[in-house]
Amino acid sequence: MEAARQYNVHEAKTHFSKILEAVATGEEVIISKSGEPVAKVIPLRGKVRRTARGSLTEPVVFHDDFDDLSNDPGFAEAFGLGEEDAAE
């Protein structure tokens, strides 16, 4: 693992936005005063991947032929359905 970047207080004030961008990508940053480390800036946590109902950001679109298995006989065969089952 790469060592954390270190900034003195003046540099940290000047480059605060840059420091936040680095932290957002997972880096850790040390803030020093008079050459002595006094603070560590770390990411809070990664983005949460939600899979629960209602957590999608956009609506799901089902096309009119969504469940029409007659378009792909190989698909019906993969699930053990015959041609007649796929046409239903």
N, C-alpha and C positions, 0 to 999 in steps of 0.2 A: 504494500500500500504506500502511496506517495505521502510524503510529509505534508502537514497542513501549512498553508501559506500564512505568513506572519506580517501584520501591519502595525505601525505605531499609531497612536491615537490620532495624530494629525492626518496621516494617510487614510485611516479608516473613515474619518469625517469627509475627506475629499472624495474618496472612491466608494462611498457607502452603497450606491446602486450597483456598482460592479461586484462588490462583495456579496450582496444579496443574490445576484445572478449566479455567482459561483456556488453559493450555498444551496440554491434551488436545484442545481445539477448534482448535488450530493457531496460537494467538497466541504471540508471543515476549515475554518479560518481562525487564527489566533490574533487577538488584539493585545498589544504590549504597551506598557507605560514605562518610560526610562529604561527600555531594554528588557524589562521583566514581563513575562506573560501574565495578564490579569483576567482575560476572558477568552472563551472559546465560542464561536458562532457555528452551530451545527444545524442541519436540516431537522425539522420537527419529525416528519415521517413521510413515507412515500404516498403517492396518490392512492386513494381507496378505489378498488375495482368492485363496484357494486353489481350484484347479480340478482338482487331481490326484485320482486314485482314492482313496477312503477319507477325503476331507476334508470331507464333509458332516456337519453337526452332528446332523441328524435322518435317520431312515431314509426312503427313497423308497418310496411306496406305489403299486402298480399295481393298478387296479381290474380286475374280471373281464372287462369289455368293452373293455379298453385297445386291443386290436388289431382290434376289430370295426368294419370300415369300412362295414358296411351301415347304420349309424346316420346316416351323413352322405355321401350320394352325391356331393356337391360335392367332398369331400375326395378320394375315389377318382378323380374326373375330373381333378382338379388334378395327379395323378401319372400320368395317362395310363392308368388302369385302367378297365376296363368294369365294368358292374354285376355280371357273373358273377365277375370277379376279386375284387371287394370282398366278395362273400358267402363266399369261401373262408376 
